[in-house]
Amino acid sequence: MKALKKYLDKIKPNFEEGGKLHWLYSSFDAFETFLFVPNTTSKTGVHIHDARDSKRTMIIVIVALLPALLVGMYNVGLQHYMAVGQDVTLLTKFIYGLIAMLPLIVVSYVVGLGIEFAMAQVKKEEVAEGYLVSGMLIPMIVPIDTPLWMVAVAVAFSVIFAKEVFGGTGYNIFNVALIARAFLFFSYPSKMSGDQVWVRTADTFGMGGGSVIDGYSGATPLGQIATTDVGRFGEFTFQGITGQPLSISDMFFGFIPGSVGEVSTFAILLGALILIVTGVGSWKTMLSVFLGGLVAVLLVNSFAQNAIMEMPVYYHFLLGGFAFGAVFMATDPVTSARTEKGKWIFGFFIGLIAVAIRVFNPGYPEGMMLAILFMNAFAPLIDFYVIDANIKRRARRASVTTVQ
Amino acid sequence: MANRIKIKKGLQIPLLGQSEETLRGRVSSELVRICPEDFHGITPKLAVKVGDTVKAGTALFYDKNQSDMFFASPVSGVVTEVERGEKRRILHIVVQADKSTVYEDYGSKEIAALTAAEVKKSVLDAGIWFLIRQRPYDVVAAPDKQPRDIFVTGFDTAPLAPSYDFVLQGQEADLQTGLDALAKLTAGKVYLSISTKTKNKGLRDANNVVITEFDGPHPAGNVGVQINKLKPVNRGEVVWTLNALDVVIIGRLFNKGIVDLTRTVALTGSEVKQKGYYQMVIGTELKSLFSHNVTEGISLRYISGNPLTGHKIDANGVLRAYDAQVTVIPEGDDVHEAFGWASLSPKRYSAGCTYLTLKKKYRLDARLLGGPRAIIVSNEYDKVFPMDIFPEQLIKAIIAFNIDKMEALGIYEVAPEDFALCEFVDTSKLELQHIVRTGLDMLRKEME
């Protein structure tokens, strides 16, 4: 490592002001600080610093995403081989899922980071690490069969118009990953929903070739109950892609059709544990999203008129993007409420609105994305009122003493 | 029985290098340097020229806007140098000290016999008024404004801070006189805040004051936190703040009639071989303390003060005016650490749980450990900011210089030292104390 450091120090003057590669300074700095901790020392203020920085925070979120990613990849393979009726090993299924996901991840990072590096250079600042997390989230929330060019366009749109125009990491109002998803959802609706996109039936890079079995249906469980003719929930059964009934265990561990990140509630909860223990994700936001969902479901259950309204609360938590959104999207500190009291209100309404959209609008069985984007817009308002209470208390204290 | 207040938010940073409670002796240096920039809020105008002879207590300079506020020389001798910086700002005044100090005689006085105006004039004339600071703005107190109350902190919770119990041994009489003098200066009360661990009788049994016990991590010892918990400052009010060590200096003036700016200073830090307490006047050169007493072979950071709020000095630096502690830590600019963001090393310290935290003391250096970013993580400052103020929103209002917002959020109650812990834990590595200091100075110019 010492030799590498020496080499970097030797070529550094080329990238600084006056050097011939000065237009690449931000990129050089990003790679240098990736490899080595910057050893600039403090000039003003405190002399010692906490070891936590933005890079550490983002890496912990990525580590928290890994269980969901790995189980989701395995599930892509599982669903594929069930669809073509072949019996293969666990490892084969996982590798299939891995090579199916890899292009999506690569495109997401290359396009997103490319734009981020360019923008940082234009502003003459260091590259901020915000996209490290968004870049991993986007492939995990889009259908596995999304064409790569669509992912690229959505990432470019989202990074430029939902992040960079506001000033970059720390300044955005809306969750960057969800804006990319929303862009895809509204611009290419036929490719984003329905029952053809959630399971990859074709072969990937030559692996997993075969013909789809009879009786195959790629509809997600939420999609099934949203479009069913069955009137009572008690008479309805969730079905897997081969028509087999889905058990609670399938839904909990993530062996159902759906996007890579959302399927495994078990893996998401592991990630939630990592985020809460390290203090990187707010447990208040996560808990209040579930509480809001619970209240909404109980309300809806009480005057239920069809199967989806009768669906008990634990199905709502196990199916669709509810858990994933609660743990990884709602907790994004920049776009959520920043006061502690505000987080309770913010999360509660996300849960409430997500269930409401799911249950009342059959066109969108997935309400979590829209609920979070909606509350992102209201988070500053929630904070305003929480802070306003503090301001009023101070003003009242001042006027009480002057009256005396 | 004293009121007890528990501080729940805050952080006690476990640093290596606490000083043993032994008094090692007196330190004096041939040259003594006073830096007017230590005194916030005043514009210095020289009262002496190079070549003048001064006694300990003679005025070296005074404030341009308050010509009755003098600043005393800590030693007797000859003024040898006045160094100026850009725009002819006075950087420091150097006095060549006599072997034994000759003191200006201000006459010992009985506090009970004096009026408030006489007490005030005594302190101003003697040149030690700078020991009294004020909120709002955290500057040297303006003597013409009547303070609502005066707050004295009787303990210091900063990392490696000196023990007031140890330092105040034998000085209880001067402490009480100082408190009596302060009681005369305000129509309100003098609040003395002590720790639940304080044992010194001068602090526990002080008269003429309202004693409150505080329990909790740093910044429980910060006077700003104590004010916020006891009786917060409102818009339009002025309160004065001191620490108990400075009250003793005021007491010495009335009891002995002299200006004795001797402090008992703790030499601390992971890079000091023999730590301990030393007596010296403010402005004393510290190189005799450092020679053969600090780690060799690595670059070091010398700090007058504690590692959170102290002033960076070099090896030839002096003890600054308000400090009772000197710290030496590694600089860190020669450390090459790879992949810090993936590190599981037990040498890295973090207040939260993003790194492994062990029950041990840490050797921290002066590195930023990250680059500056926008504010991303929420609730980070609030965890170490026990005042009833929203620190993040206040910082944003200061950066934007939104005066109405700053006032509404409580800018008049805070000082840069209250944000020191926020700056320590900040993931975004912003220079918060500098932001607050600049904001307070700009606001004071606006308002006055």
Boltz contact constraints between the chains, C-beta under 6 A:
constraints:
  - contact:
      token1: [A, 1]
      token2: [B, 338]
      max_distance: 6.0
  - contact:
      token1: [A, 5]
      token2: [B, 336]
      max_distance: 6.0
  - contact:
      token1: [A, 36]
      token2: [B, 336]
      max_distance: 6.0
  - contact:
      token1: [A, 36]
      token2: [B, 338]
      max_distance: 6.0
  - contact:
      token1: [A, 37]
      token2: [B, 337]
      max_distance: 6.0
  - contact:
      token1: [A, 37]
      token2: [B, 340]
      max_distance: 6.0
  - contact:
      token1: [A, 39]
      token2: [B, 333]
      max_distance: 6.0
  - contact:
      token1: [A, 39]
      token2: [B, 335]
      max_distance: 6.0
  - contact:
      token1: [A, 39]
      token2: [B, 367]
      max_distance: 6.0
  - contact:
      token1: [A, 40]
      token2: [B, 368]
      max_distance: 6.0
  - contact:
      token1: [A, 41]
      token2: [B, 331]
      max_distance: 6.0
  - contact:
      token1: [A, 41]
      token2: [B, 332]
      max_distance: 6.0
  - contact:
      token1: [A, 41]
      token2: [B, 333]
      max_distance: 6.0
  - contact:
      token1: [A, 41]
      token2: [B, 366]
      max_distance: 6.0
  - contact:
      token1: [A, 41]
      token2: [B, 367]
      max_distance: 6.0
  - contact:
      token1: [A, 42]
      token2: [B, 366]
      max_distance: 6.0
  - contact:
      token1: [A, 42]
      token2: [B, 368]
      max_distance: 6.0
  - contact:
      token1: [A, 44]
      token2: [B, 431]
      max_distance: 6.0
  - contact:
      token1: [A, 44]
      token2: [B, 434]
      max_distance: 6.0
  - contact:
      token1: [A, 45]
      token2: [B, 423]
      max_distance: 6.0
  - contact:
      token1: [A, 45]
      token2: [B, 431]
      max_distance: 6.0
  - contact:
      token1: [A, 45]
      token2: [B, 433]
      max_distance: 6.0
  - contact:
      token1: [A, 45]
      token2: [B, 434]
      max_distance: 6.0
  - contact:
      token1: [A, 46]
      token2: [B, 308]
      max_distance: 6.0
  - contact:
      token1: [A, 46]
      token2: [B, 420]
      max_distance: 6.0
  - contact:
      token1: [A, 46]
      token2: [B, 423]
      max_distance: 6.0
  - contact:
      token1: [A, 46]
      token2: [B, 424]
      max_distance: 6.0
  - contact:
      token1: [A, 47]
      token2: [B, 303]
      max_distance: 6.0
  - contact:
      token1: [A, 47]
      token2: [B, 307]
      max_distance: 6.0
  - contact:
      token1: [A, 47]
      token2: [B, 366]
      max_distance: 6.0
  - contact:
      token1: [A, 48]
      token2: [B, 307]
      max_distance: 6.0
  - contact:
      token1: [A, 48]
      token2: [B, 364]
      max_distance: 6.0
  - contact:
      token1: [A, 49]
      token2: [B, 368]
      max_distance: 6.0
  - contact:
      token1: [A, 49]
      token2: [B, 369]
      max_distance: 6.0
  - contact:
      token1: [A, 50]
      token2: [B, 350]
      max_distance: 6.0
  - contact:
      token1: [A, 50]
      token2: [B, 351]
      max_distance: 6.0
  - contact:
      token1: [A, 50]
      token2: [B, 424]
      max_distance: 6.0
  - contact:
      token1: [A, 50]
      token2: [B, 425]
      max_distance: 6.0
  - contact:
      token1: [A, 51]
      token2: [B, 348]
      max_distance: 6.0
  - contact:
      token1: [A, 51]
      token2: [B, 349]
      max_distance: 6.0
  - contact:
      token1: [A, 51]
      token2: [B, 350]
      max_distance: 6.0
  - contact:
      token1: [A, 51]
      token2: [B, 355]
      max_distance: 6.0
  - contact:
      token1: [A, 51]
      token2: [B, 369]
      max_distance: 6.0
  - contact:
      token1: [A, 52]
      token2: [B, 350]
      max_distance: 6.0
  - contact:
      token1: [A, 52]
      token2: [B, 354]
      max_distance: 6.0
  - contact:
      token1: [A, 52]
      token2: [B, 427]
      max_distance: 6.0
  - contact:
      token1: [A, 53]
      token2: [B, 369]
      max_distance: 6.0
  - contact:
      token1: [A, 53]
      token2: [B, 370]
      max_distance: 6.0
  - contact:
      token1: [A, 53]
      token2: [B, 427]
      max_distance: 6.0
  - contact:
      token1: [A, 54]
      token2: [B, 373]
      max_distance: 6.0
  - contact:
      token1: [A, 54]
      token2: [B, 427]
      max_distance: 6.0
  - contact:
      token1: [A, 55]
      token2: [B, 341]
      max_distance: 6.0
  - contact:
      token1: [A, 56]
      token2: [B, 341]
      max_distance: 6.0
  - contact:
      token1: [A, 56]
      token2: [B, 354]
      max_distance: 6.0
  - contact:
      token1: [A, 57]
      token2: [B, 427]
      max_distance: 6.0
  - contact:
      token1: [A, 59]
      token2: [B, 341]
      max_distance: 6.0
  - contact:
      token1: [A, 126]
      token2: [B, 371]
      max_distance: 6.0
  - contact:
      token1: [A, 128]
      token2: [B, 373]
      max_distance: 6.0
  - contact:
      token1: [A, 170]
      token2: [B, 374]
      max_distance: 6.0
  - contact:
      token1: [A, 170]
      token2: [B, 375]
      max_distance: 6.0
  - contact:
      token1: [A, 170]
      token2: [B, 376]
      max_distance: 6.0
  - contact:
      token1: [A, 278]
      token2: [B, 353]
      max_distance: 6.0
  - contact:
      token1: [A, 278]
      token2: [B, 354]
      max_distance: 6.0
  - contact:
      token1: [A, 279]
      token2: [B, 352]
      max_distance: 6.0
  - contact:
      token1: [A, 279]
      token2: [B, 353]
      max_distance: 6.0
  - contact:
      token1: [A, 333]
      token2: [B, 377]
      max_distance: 6.0
  - contact:
      token1: [A, 333]
      token2: [B, 378]
      max_distance: 6.0
  - contact:
      token1: [A, 334]
      token2: [B, 376]
      max_distance: 6.0
  - contact:
      token1: [A, 338]
      token2: [B, 378]
      max_distance: 6.0
  - contact:
      token1: [A, 387]
      token2: [B, 390]
      max_distance: 6.0
  - contact:
      token1: [A, 387]
      token2: [B, 393]
      max_distance: 6.0
  - contact:
      token1: [A, 391]
      token2: [B, 408]
      max_distance: 6.0
  - contact:
      token1: [A, 394]
      token2: [B, 410]
      max_distance: 6.0
  - contact:
      token1: [A, 397]
      token2: [B, 234]
      max_distance: 6.0
  - contact:
      token1: [A, 398]
      token2: [B, 234]
      max_distance: 6.0
  - contact:
      token1: [A, 398]
      token2: [B, 235]
      max_distance: 6.0
  - contact:
      token1: [A, 401]
      token2: [B, 234]
      max_distance: 6.0
